[in-house]
């Protein structure tokens, strides 16, 4: 079977008469799009509000760096693990229903996180919140793909991508403002008013049924996909934890077994959860990989950056949140130009341009983000990443939705969501693991080299190695050594952060190479998309 040839999805009456198939936009298009963007905003804001609160959360619970990593990544973990399955359920039982249920579930998840009595409960609440986003967030893009077509779809995706990324980037600013006045739990309540508004608007303006399928959902495939993603992300997070090697290996083993079983299941089941023939299309899978890296880079940079600003530079929570504004601003400015650039030069060129700026961002962080760095260096790094995501986000999402049949809009939107959330979960997990390992190793080396190393008890050493906030707590207990402890903790944090930035550079270079060599140029892209659409429109069983 050659590229562009696969078993086409059956055509339904909804598919034939849909706005997308005749190149129209929905009634009250502006209000529909605003409703969908607001729903996406609930998910995006919840995704990022925890980052700036991590130092406060660490101090409140005396948490390890691994526990803080899981608080940060828990939301992405729940979302990425559930999104394919929930997207398919939305395709079958109603995208609007799934969207509304997701927004409703986000409310108790936020309340549980805000008033969590332990760090473990907070992690669970974050995962539940991610599952609620898995119900609502991918449905927004699925509906955009089903309701718009042509240039209107590209513009709508650009707004959805830009505003979603900008809202996620502004999450730390909102959190910082709240943390100046209230306890850490307040950051998880900020989305509640937005959720109510989004719920009302979605109920009123979003069409109830658009291009939904009547085929059965592969629930076993959904379970396998959740196990695959969840165990892989947890394995990365536990890999650097002392005495947790066996657990990490077991989690990776489960992920591999679930991955093999998932592929076998998708090849054999009559109606696969994830059509591997469509996923093998060059435009689809290269765009998916490209998006995972670029969106993961944004989340990873925010995750490390917020801790760097507070722990090393001593920023207040509000200042640390405000520092991210350049990224949000440039994403909003660049995204509409990205949509025009996709039409003029193609997705490949636009993706590569985005990668150049993301690479510049990580290089800035690696070379200029040091102890005592001026704000211009911080702003420069965030600006480069924001410009890069602004350019690359639109073609990454647009290529997915444009290369699948409309009845597989849930699969495309689920993959677009995986770009953000699997990318965010993996990059934050990798960055967090490197930060944890690098920090612990640097602290251990500093203690060994200290003239009074023999006076440092094993319990104190364990606290110093646990996390930066734990080191600050130790410094408060031993004021005569506070300056040395804090200076050592800063140096150790920077060692771990540099390892994370270097990993980001390597990931971006790999992603750029994949796009450069494997994504088709504009003329070939248009030809392949035409072939895909012709194949998708062919009735099932008709040979090409």
C-alpha distance (Angstrom), angle and dihedral (degrees) to the residues before:
residue distance angle dihedral
X1 . . .
X2 3.81 . .
X3 3.76 128.0 .
X4 3.77 109.8 -74.2
X5 3.83 91.7 28.4
X6 3.77 120.5 98.6
X7 3.76 141.9 125.2
X8 3.78 100.5 -67.0
X9 3.77 119.6 -135.2
X10 3.83 113.8 -109.1
X11 3.77 114.2 -96.2
X12 3.77 117.2 -120.3
X13 3.77 130.1 -161.8
X14 3.79 88.9 -107.8
X15 3.77 89.7 56.3
X16 3.80 93.1 53.7
X17 3.78 95.7 48.3
X18 3.77 99.5 37.5
X19 3.79 122.2 121.8
X20 3.77 89.7 -121.6
X21 3.79 92.5 58.7
X22 3.81 93.9 53.3
X23 3.78 97.1 38.7
X24 3.79 98.5 -108.4
X25 3.78 134.6 132.8
X26 3.81 123.0 -130.1
X27 3.79 124.8 -96.8
X28 3.81 111.9 -84.8
X29 3.79 87.1 14.8
X30 3.80 94.4 175.7
X31 3.80 93.8 54.1
X32 3.79 92.2 43.9
X33 3.80 91.6 52.0
X34 3.81 92.0 45.2
X35 3.81 89.7 51.8
X36 3.79 91.8 51.3
X37 3.81 92.5 46.5
X38 3.83 90.5 50.8
X39 3.81 90.9 51.8
X40 3.79 89.3 49.2
X41 3.81 88.3 47.8
X42 3.80 91.1 60.2
X43 3.80 89.5 56.5
X44 3.80 94.6 41.6
X45 3.79 95.0 48.5
X46 3.80 92.8 48.0
X47 3.79 87.9 50.1
X48 3.78 94.6 62.4
X49 3.80 108.5 26.4
X50 3.81 93.5 89.0
X51 3.81 97.3 59.2
X52 3.79 98.2 76.1
X53 3.81 91.1 43.5
X54 3.80 95.1 55.3
X55 3.83 95.8 97.4
X56 3.82 90.5 49.8
X57 3.81 91.7 45.6
X58 3.81 90.1 48.8
X59 3.79 91.2 52.1
X60 3.81 93.7 44.9
X61 3.81 94.5 52.8
X62 3.83 99.8 24.2
X63 3.80 83.5 -123.6
X64 3.77 128.0 -175.3
X65 3.80 120.8 -118.4
X66 3.81 88.7 -108.3
X67 3.81 91.3 55.3
X68 3.81 89.8 49.9
X69 3.80 89.4 49.0
X70 3.82 89.1 54.2
X71 3.82 91.8 49.2
X72 3.80 88.7 53.3
X73 3.79 95.6 43.1
X74 3.82 99.0 34.9
X75 3.80 93.8 87.9
X76 3.80 92.8 49.9
X77 3.80 89.5 44.6
X78 3.82 93.2 55.8
X79 3.78 91.9 44.4
X80 3.79 97.6 45.5
X81 3.81 93.7 44.6
X82 3.80 94.7 51.6
X83 3.78 105.2 31.3
X84 3.82 100.3 90.4
X85 3.77 93.8 48.6
X86 3.79 94.8 43.2
X87 3.79 91.6 45.7
X88 3.81 89.6 55.7
X89 3.80 91.0 48.2
X90 3.80 88.2 52.7
X91 3.80 90.8 50.8
X92 3.79 89.3 53.6
X93 3.80 106.7 35.5
X94 3.78 103.0 26.9
X95 3.78 133.0 -60.1
X96 3.78 93.9 -141.2
X97 3.81 90.6 51.9
X98 3.80 91.4 50.6
X99 3.80 90.9 46.9
X100 3.81 93.3 52.3
X101 3.81 93.4 45.0
X102 3.78 89.7 51.7
X103 3.79 93.8 52.5
X104 3.81 90.1 47.2
X105 3.82 92.6 51.2
X106 3.80 90.9 50.3
X107 3.80 90.4 67.0
X108 3.85 98.8 64.2
X109 3.81 89.4 37.9
X110 3.82 90.3 57.6
X111 3.80 91.9 46.6
X112 3.81 92.4 50.0
X113 3.80 90.9 50.2
X114 3.81 93.1 47.1
X115 3.79 93.9 53.4
X116 3.83 99.9 31.5
X117 3.83 110.0 149.7
X118 3.82 94.2 -156.6
X119 3.78 138.1 26.6
X120 3.83 89.2 -113.4
X121 3.81 92.0 57.0
X122 3.80 89.5 47.9
X123 3.82 90.9 53.6
X124 3.82 90.9 49.8
X125 3.81 90.7 48.3
X126 3.80 90.3 52.1
X127 3.81 90.9 51.6
X128 3.83 91.2 49.7
X129 3.79 88.8 49.6
X130 3.79 88.4 52.8
X131 3.80 90.9 52.8
X132 3.81 89.7 51.9
X133 3.80 88.5 52.7
X134 3.81 88.8 48.3
X135 3.79 87.4 61.2
X136 3.80 96.9 46.7
X137 3.80 110.6 25.7
X138 3.83 102.9 58.3
X139 3.79 89.3 44.8
X140 3.79 89.9 64.0
X141 3.80 92.8 61.1
X142 3.81 92.0 40.6
X143 3.80 89.3 57.0
X144 3.81 92.4 46.8
X145 3.81 89.5 52.3
X146 3.81 91.0 48.2
X147 3.81 98.6 43.5
X148 3.82 101.6 41.0
X149 3.78 133.9 44.0
X150 3.81 139.3 -179.5
X151 3.81 118.9 8.0
X152 3.81 90.6 -14.1
X153 3.78 90.5 61.2
X154 3.81 91.6 48.1
X155 3.81 91.8 51.2
X156 3.80 92.1 46.0
X157 3.80 92.2 50.0
X158 3.81 89.7 47.7
X159 3.82 91.2 54.6
X160 3.80 91.5 43.3
X161 3.80 91.4 49.6
X162 3.80 97.0 42.8
X163 3.79 98.0 44.1
X164 3.79 91.8 42.3
X165 3.78 92.1 52.2
X166 3.79 92.3 43.0
X167 3.80 92.6 51.0
X168 3.80 90.0 49.6
X169 3.80 89.0 50.2
X170 3.82 91.5 49.1
X171 3.80 91.4 52.7
X172 3.81 92.1 88.5
X173 3.82 91.1 52.4
X174 3.79 91.9 54.0
X175 3.80 90.5 44.5
X176 3.79 91.9 49.3
X177 3.80 91.4 52.6
X178 3.81 91.2 51.3
X179 3.81 94.2 45.4
X180 3.79 90.2 55.9
X181 3.82 87.6 62.9
X182 3.79 109.6 21.5
X183 3.81 141.6 31.2
X184 3.80 122.8 -80.0
X185 3.81 94.2 -93.3
X186 3.80 91.0 68.4
X187 3.80 91.7 76.3
X188 3.80 90.3 68.7
X189 3.81 92.8 55.1
X190 3.80 96.3 57.1
X191 3.81 94.7 88.8
X192 3.81 96.1 53.0
X193 3.86 96.5 88.7
X194 3.81 90.0 43.6
X195 3.81 90.3 50.6
X196 3.81 91.0 54.3
X197 3.81 92.8 50.4
X198 3.81 91.8 45.5
X199 3.80 90.8 49.0
X200 3.80 93.1 52.8
X201 3.80 94.7 45.8
X202 3.81 94.5 44.7
X203 3.80 91.3 49.3
X204 3.80 91.2 51.4
X205 3.79 105.5 37.5
X206 3.82 110.6 23.5
X207 3.83 112.5 92.3
X208 3.80 113.3 -112.9
X209 3.81 100.6 -134.7
X210 3.80 126.1 22.0
X211 3.81 124.2 164.3
X212 3.80 94.8 -31.9
X213 3.77 120.5 166.9
X214 3.80 129.3 -126.8
X215 3.79 93.8 -150.0
X216 3.80 122.3 116.0
X217 3.78 118.8 -97.1
X218 3.80 117.7 -117.4
X219 3.80 96.1 -126.2
X220 3.81 94.0 172.7
X221 3.79 89.0 54.4
X222 3.79 88.3 50.2
X223 3.79 91.9 53.9
X224 3.81 91.4 47.7
X225 3.81 91.7 49.9
X226 3.81 90.7 51.2
X227 3.81 92.2 49.3
X228 3.81 91.5 46.1
X229 3.81 95.9 52.2
X230 3.81 97.0 36.5
X231 3.81 96.4 49.3
X232 3.82 92.8 45.0
X233 3.81 93.1 52.2
X234 3.81 93.1 45.3
X235 3.80 90.3 47.8
X236 3.80 91.3 56.4
X237 3.80 91.4 49.5
X238 3.81 94.9 49.5
X239 3.82 95.4 42.5
X240 3.85 95.5 89.4
X241 3.82 95.1 41.3
X242 3.82 113.2 111.0
X243 3.81 113.0 -109.7
X244 3.82 91.6 6.2
X245 3.80 97.1 98.9
X246 3.79 93.6 108.0
X247 3.80 91.4 50.8
X248 3.81 91.9 48.7
X249 3.81 92.0 49.3
X250 3.80 90.6 48.2
X251 3.80 90.7 51.7
X252 3.81 91.7 49.1
X253 3.81 88.9 48.6
X254 3.79 90.6 52.5
X255 3.81 90.1 48.5
X256 3.81 92.3 51.9
X257 3.81 92.7 46.7
X258 3.80 91.8 47.5
X259 3.81 90.3 47.7
X260 3.80 93.1 52.9
X261 3.80 91.6 45.5
X262 3.81 90.6 48.1
X263 3.80 93.5 53.5
X264 3.82 91.8 47.0
X265 3.79 90.7 48.0
X266 3.81 93.5 49.3
X267 3.80 91.4 49.9
X268 3.80 93.4 51.6
X269 3.79 107.1 35.0
X270 3.81 117.8 93.6
X271 3.80 94.5 -131.1
X272 3.81 108.0 26.9
X273 3.77 121.9 -154.1
X274 3.79 88.1 -136.7
X275 3.79 116.1 27.8
X276 3.80 102.4 -138.5
X277 3.81 91.6 -167.6
X278 3.79 90.1 60.0
X279 3.80 91.2 40.3
X280 3.82 89.3 55.5
X281 3.81 91.2 61.0
X282 3.77 106.4 116.2
X283 3.80 95.9 -130.4
X284 3.81 90.6 49.6
X285 3.79 103.0 47.3
X286 3.81 97.2 38.1
X287 3.81 90.4 49.8
X288 3.81 89.2 48.4
X289 3.81 93.1 52.7
X290 3.81 92.0 43.5
X291 3.79 91.6 51.9
X292 3.80 93.8 47.0
X293 3.79 90.4 57.2
X294 3.80 98.4 42.3
X295 3.81 97.1 45.2
X296 3.79 90.2 40.6
X297 3.78 88.0 54.2
X298 3.80 90.6 56.5
X299 3.80 93.5 50.3
X300 3.79 92.8 42.9
X301 3.80 92.3 50.5
X302 3.79 91.5 49.7
X303 3.81 91.8 46.5
X304 3.81 95.5 52.7
X305 3.80 94.6 32.4
X306 3.79 96.8 57.9
X307 3.81 92.0 52.7
X308 3.82 91.3 44.4
X309 3.80 92.5 52.6
X310 3.79 94.0 50.9
X311 3.81 101.7 33.0
X312 3.80 100.5 39.4
X313 3.81 107.0 21.5
X314 3.79 94.7 34.3
X315 3.82 95.8 -128.6
X316 3.78 118.0 168.5
X317 3.80 116.1 -115.9
X318 3.80 90.7 -103.0
X319 3.81 93.5 49.0
X320 3.80 90.8 46.7
X321 3.79 90.8 51.2
X322 3.80 92.2 46.9
X323 3.80 90.8 51.1
X324 3.81 90.1 72.3
X325 3.83 93.2 60.3
X326 3.84 94.6 97.2
X327 3.81 90.3 60.5
X328 3.80 92.5 50.8
X329 3.79 93.1 44.1
X330 3.78 95.0 51.2
X331 3.80 93.1 45.7
X332 3.81 90.2 57.1
X333 3.81 93.0 44.7
X334 3.80 96.3 45.8
X335 3.82 102.0 40.8
X336 3.86 97.1 74.2
X337 3.80 88.9 49.2
X338 3.77 88.3 49.0
X339 3.81 90.0 57.9
X340 3.82 90.4 52.5
X341 3.79 90.9 46.0
X342 3.80 91.5 53.0
X343 3.81 89.0 55.5
X344 3.80 93.8 45.4
X345 3.82 103.6 37.5
X346 3.80 105.1 13.0
X347 3.79 134.6 -112.1
X348 3.82 95.0 -76.2
X349 3.80 95.0 60.0
X350 3.80 92.4 44.5
X351 3.80 92.9 48.5
X352 3.79 92.1 50.3
X353 3.80 91.5 48.6
X354 3.79 89.0 53.4
X355 3.79 91.2 49.7
X356 3.80 91.3 53.9
X357 3.80 91.1 58.1
X358 3.82 94.4 44.1
X359 3.80 88.4 51.9
X360 3.81 90.2 51.3
X361 3.79 88.1 51.3
X362 3.80 94.4 55.6
X363 3.79 91.9 43.8
X364 3.80 88.8 53.7
X365 3.81 90.5 51.1
X366 3.79 93.3 47.8
X367 3.81 95.7 46.6
X368 3.80 104.3 31.0
X369 3.81 108.7 26.4
X370 3.81 99.7 91.7
X371 3.79 137.1 132.4
X372 3.80 106.8 -62.8
X373 3.83 96.2 15.1
X374 3.80 115.9 161.0
X375 3.79 120.1 -115.3
X376 3.81 92.7 -109.9
X377 3.82 88.3 68.8
X378 3.80 90.6 51.4
X379 3.80 92.2 47.1
X380 3.80 91.7 47.2
X381 3.80 92.7 54.5
X382 3.80 93.4 47.3
X383 3.83 91.5 44.4
X384 3.79 92.8 54.8
X385 3.81 92.0 49.0
X386 3.81 91.6 46.7
X387 3.81 92.2 51.0
X388 3.80 90.4 47.2
X389 3.80 94.1 51.1
X390 3.80 90.1 44.0
X391 3.80 90.9 56.6
X392 3.81 98.6 38.4
X393 3.80 101.0 38.1
X394 3.80 97.6 71.1
X395 3.84 98.9 48.9
X396 3.81 91.1 42.6
X397 3.83 91.9 56.4
X398 3.81 96.1 33.5
X399 3.79 93.5 53.9
X400 3.80 91.1 53.9
X401 3.79 96.3 50.8
X402 3.80 92.8 40.9
X403 3.81 95.2 54.2
X404 3.82 100.1 53.6
X405 3.82 133.9 68.8
X406 3.80 114.3 -99.5
X407 3.82 90.8 -113.3
X408 3.82 86.5 63.0
X409 3.80 93.1 51.8
X410 3.80 88.8 118.3
X411 3.78 90.8 57.1
X412 3.81 91.3 49.8
X413 3.79 93.9 45.8
X414 3.80 90.7 44.7
X415 3.78 89.5 53.7
X416 3.81 91.1 46.1
X417 3.77 87.6 52.9
X418 3.79 90.3 47.5
X419 3.80 87.2 55.5
X420 3.77 89.2 63.2
X421 3.76 102.0 32.4
X422 3.78 104.4 30.9
X423 3.79 86.2 43.1
X424 3.79 90.7 47.5
X425 3.80 92.8 45.0
X426 3.79 94.4 47.9
X427 3.80 96.4 42.0
X428 3.80 93.3 44.9
X429 3.80 89.6 46.1
X430 3.80 92.8 49.0
X431 3.79 92.2 43.2
X432 3.79 90.5 46.0
X433 3.80 92.7 48.2
X434 3.80 91.5 49.7
X435 3.80 91.1 45.2
X436 3.81 91.0 49.5
X437 3.80 94.3 46.5
X438 3.81 94.6 41.7
X439 3.79 93.2 46.6
X440 3.82 93.8 48.0
X441 3.81 92.9 46.4
X442 3.80 92.7 48.8
X443 3.81 92.3 48.0
X444 3.80 91.1 48.8
X445 3.81 91.4 50.0
X446 3.84 91.7 47.2
X447 3.80 91.9 50.9
X448 3.81 91.7 48.6
X449 3.81 90.8 51.1
X450 3.82 94.4 46.9
X451 3.84 115.9 108.3
X452 3.80 91.0 -129.6
X453 3.82 96.0 43.4
X454 3.81 91.5 129.3
X455 3.80 89.5 62.8
X456 3.82 93.8 58.0
X457 3.79 107.5 96.7
X458 3.80 121.5 -142.9
X459 3.82 91.3 -111.6
X460 3.81 92.3 52.8
X461 3.79 90.7 46.6
X462 3.81 90.2 51.5
X463 3.81 90.6 52.0
X464 3.80 91.9 48.3
X465 3.81 91.1 51.0
X466 3.80 95.2 44.5
X467 3.80 98.1 77.9
X468 3.79 143.1 -45.7
X469 3.81 92.0 -93.3
X470 3.81 89.9 52.9
X471 3.80 89.8 51.8
X472 3.80 89.2 52.5
X473 3.81 89.2 52.0
X474 3.82 89.9 52.1
X475 3.80 89.9 48.6
X476 3.80 89.5 54.9
X477 3.82 89.8 52.6
X478 3.82 92.8 50.8
X479 3.82 105.6 37.6
X480 3.80 92.5 171.4
X481 3.81 88.3 65.2
X482 3.82 97.5 31.8
X483 3.80 96.3 108.6
X484 3.80 93.6 49.7
X485 3.82 92.9 44.5
X486 3.81 93.5 49.6
X487 3.82 93.0 45.5
X488 3.79 90.5 49.5
X489 3.81 91.7 48.1
X490 3.80 91.0 51.6
X491 3.80 92.4 49.7
X492 3.79 90.7 47.4
X493 3.80 92.5 48.5
X494 3.80 90.9 51.5
X495 3.82 90.4 50.9
X496 3.79 90.5 55.0
X497 3.81 92.6 43.0
X498 3.81 92.3 51.7
X499 3.80 89.4 54.4
X500 3.81 88.5 53.0
X501 3.82 93.1 49.2
X502 3.79 90.2 49.8
X503 3.80 89.8 52.0
X504 3.81 88.3 51.7
X505 3.80 90.9 52.9
X506 3.80 91.4 50.8
X507 3.82 91.9 48.2
X508 3.81 92.1 49.8
X509 3.81 92.5 49.3
X510 3.81 91.0 50.3
X511 3.80 91.1 48.4
X512 3.79 92.7 48.3
X513 3.81 90.9 50.4
X514 3.82 91.1 51.5
X515 3.81 91.6 50.7
X516 3.82 94.0 43.9
X517 3.80 96.1 50.7
X518 3.80 103.0 30.5
X519 3.81 110.4 28.5
X520 3.84 110.9 87.3
X521 3.78 122.3 -115.8
X522 3.81 118.4 -112.3
X523 3.81 98.7 -84.7
X524 3.81 93.6 45.7
X525 3.80 90.3 44.2
X526 3.80 91.4 55.8
X527 3.80 91.3 46.6
X528 3.79 93.1 50.2
X529 3.80 92.6 47.1
X530 3.80 89.8 52.2
X531 3.80 89.7 51.0
X532 3.79 91.2 49.3
X533 3.79 92.8 49.9
X534 3.81 92.7 47.2
X535 3.78 90.8 50.4
X536 3.79 92.6 46.9
X537 3.81 91.5 50.9
X538 3.82 92.7 51.6
X539 3.82 112.5 101.6
X540 3.79 113.9 -109.2
X541 3.77 113.5 -86.3
X542 3.80 96.0 23.2
X543 3.80 111.3 123.1
X544 3.76 122.1 -133.0
